[in-house]
């Protein structure tokens, strides 16, 4: 700008601002759109390749004996993963059975009783840490707490490890769902003379029931494929588990890990089939959670 020309600033101001910045904005927008599209395409190709390979290799190992026979010994042919499937069902059932009441009650306290109290803020902070904690650390914690004192791996230790992983997911989901319940419903219950406990159990829990169930389903999907904590707690077993769940308990994640690293072709084939089975299970749980949320929104 010429300082000797008093009309220079007025002429510059008369030029529309959009005409000066619009080309650069368009270039930046196109660059960002292209980058996002390219990143999406790369992710889709990678994930698609993994799924295609999983389906291709997994279907090769599928047979009726896969679901009816226990895992075979090293270097043998045939067999299945029935004991691993049953063991995983038992471990996840124990984990969800322990985590659900603890998570729902803790989430209810944070949403209804604690609200913005100092204790509630501390609990939320600790829950966030536990939510992002590496699962292998939880496995080591339960190993020190239960496996070493008991002197043996056990299904109980594995169930406790999975419960610790699932609890923060249920806590967070329960609190969020209860906070979405309109305050007018609570006020209506209180106006009728109902105590707070009755309002929570009969009004807020009922209104947020679909969201709470969704949190439980998501927690179940979260722990269904965990391997690291089970390596330190339940380990594995090529036979059926004992009635008291002491000793190694067969489960799909650890079986897949061990069989995939083995030099035996039969074990590797069973590992691919188990990986496909557990992937389909988690996918089904995720779809179920979405349908539950969709049904809740429709209501």
N, C-alpha and C positions, 0 to 999 in steps of 0.2 A: 504494500500500500504506500502511495506517495504522500509524504507528510505535507508537501507544499500544495497539494490539491485538496481543498476542503470538500469537494464533491465525490472523492474516491470512496469514502466510507458509505455515503448514501447510495452510490451505484452498486457497491458490493452487497449492501443490504437489500437492494431491490431485486437481486437475483434469487429465485426460489431455492430454498435450502435443499429440497428434495432432488433438484436436478444435479446438485454437486455430490450428494452422498448415495443416491440410488444405485448407480452402477456398482460401487464397491459393496453395497448391501446385497445386490443380486449375486455378485461373484462369491461372497462369503456364504450366502444361502445355498448356492449350487455346490460349493465345496463341501459344506456340512452334510447336505443331502446325499451327495455322492459317497462320502466317507461312511455315513450311517448305512446306506444301502450295501456298500461293499462289505462292511463288517457283518451285517445281517446275512449276506450271502455266504461268507466264509463260515460263520457259525452254523448255518443251515447245512452246508456241505459236510462239515465235520460231524455234526450230530447225525445227519442222514447216513453217512458212511458207517458210523458206529452201530446204528440201529440195523442197517442192512446186514452187516457182518454178524451181528448178534442173532438176528432172525435166521440167517443162512446156516451158521454153525450150530445154533441151538436146535433147530428143527431136525438136523441130522442125528442128534442124540436122543430125540424123543421117541418113546415107545411105551407100551403098557407096563413093562417091567420097571420103568423109571419111577412110577408112582406106587409100586407094590413091593419092591425088593429093597433091602438095605444096601448101603454102599459096599462095593467089593473090596477085596484085599489087593495089595500091590501086585501088578503084573497079571491079574486075572481078567477074564472077560465077563461081560454081562453085568448084572447087578442094577441097582437103581439108587434113588436118593430119598426113599420113603422115610427112613429114620431121620434124615436131615430136615425134611419138611415138617414132620411131627415135632421135632425138637425146636424148630424155629417158631412154630405155632405156640408151643408151651412157653418159651422164653418171652415172646412178645405179649402173650396173654398176661403173664406175671408182671411184666413191665407196665402195661397199660392199666392193669388192675390196681397197681400201687400208685401210679402217677395220676390217674384220673381224679380220685377224691382229693388228693393233696393239691393238685393244680387248680381244680374248680374252687375249693375252699379258699386257697390263697388268692386267686383272682377275684373272688367275691369280696374278700377283705379289702383288697386294693381299690375296688370300684365302689363299694358301698360304705365301708366303715373307715378305712384309712384315708381315702381321698388324697388330700394334699398334706397329710401329716409327715413329720420327719421320718418316722419309722417306715411309712409306706414308700417314701422316696428311697430310703436305703434298700428296702426289699426289691424295688424296681431295678435299682442299680445292680444289685447282686444277681437278680434274675437275668438281666441283660448280659452280664459276664458269663453266667452259666449257659446261656443260650448260644453264645459264640465260642465257648470253650472247646478245644480239641477233644474229640471223643476218646482218644488214646489216654489222655490224662485222667479221664473219668474211669477208664479201665484200670489204670494203675492205682487210683484211689481205692476202688472197690477191691482190688487184689490185696492191697495192704490192710484194708479194713476187714475183709471176710475170708479171702482164699488162704492167706498165710496163717491166721489163727485157726481156721478149720483144718488146715493141712491137706486140702484137696480142692481141685476145681469142682464147681457145682453149678447146676442150673439156677439155684437160688441167687448166687452171686451174679450170674449173667442177667437174671431178671431185674435185680437191683440196679445194675449198671444201665440197663435200658430205661428203667424208670427215671433215673436221674437225668438222662438225656431228654426224655419225653416231657417231664414236668414243666420246664420253663416254656415250652411251646404251648401247653394247655393254660398255664398261668397268663401268658400274654394274650392269647385268644379270648379267654374268659373275661378278662378285664376289659378288653376292647369291645366285646359284644355287650357287656352289661352297661358300659358307658353310652352305648347307642340307644338304650331304652329311654324313652322320654321321661323326664322328671314328673310330668303330670300323672303318670300311672302310679308312681310311688306316693304322690300327694293324695291321689284318690283312695289308695289303700289306707294311708294314715288317717284320712278324714273319716273313714268308717270305723276307726278305733282299733285297727289291726296293729300289732306290734311289728317292729322292723323285721324280725326274723320271719314272721308270717308273710309280710310284703315281699321279702326276697324269695322265699320258697314258692309262693303262689302267684306272684306277679312278674318280678324281674327275671327269675330263672325260666319261667314259662315263655316269656316274650323272647328271651335270648337262647332258647333251647337249641334251635337249629344251628346257631353260630357256635355254641359250646360243643355240640356234637361234631361240627366241622373241625374244630380245634383238636378234638380227640382223634379224628380220622387222620388229620395231618400229622399229628404226633406219631400215630401208628405207622404211617408211611415213612416218617423220619427214621424210626428205629428198625424198620423191617430189613434194611440193607446194611446195618452197622456191622463192621467186622472187627475193628481195632479193640473195642472194649471186651468183645467176646473172646478174643485171643488170650486175655489175661484173666478171664473169669470162668467161662464155660468150656473153653477150648474146643475139642471135637471128639468124636467117637465113631468108629466104623460099625458099631453095633447099636442095638436099641438101648436106650437109657434105662437106668435103674429107677425103681418106683420112688425112691427118696431123692432122686435128682442129684445124688452125689457122684463124684467122678466126672469125667468128661461127658458132655451132652452134645450130640450131633446137631448141627445147625447149618443152614444154607450158606450164609456169608463166609464162615470159616472153611466150610467144605469147598466152596468155589475157589477161595484163595489157595488152599493147599493143593487141590487137584489141578488147578491151572498151572502151578509151578512144577508139577511132577513130570517125569519123563515118559509116563505111560499114556498111550493114546486113548485107552478106554477111560481113564480118569479125566483126561482133558475134554473128551466128548461129554462126560457127565457134568463137568464144570460149565461148559457152554449151555447145556440144557438147563442147569440150575440157574445160571445167570438170566436166561430168557424167562424162566418161570418167575423169578423174583422181580424182574423188570415189569412184566405184565401185571403182577400183583400190585406193585406200587402205582402203576398207571391206573389200574382199576380203582384203587383207593382215592387217588387224586381226582378222577372223574366223578366218583361218588360225592366227594366233598364239594365239588363245583355244583352238582345238581342239588345238593342240600342247600347251599347258599342261594341258588337261583330260586328254589321253591320258597325260601324264607322271604326273598325280595318280592316275589309275586303276591305273597300274603299281605 
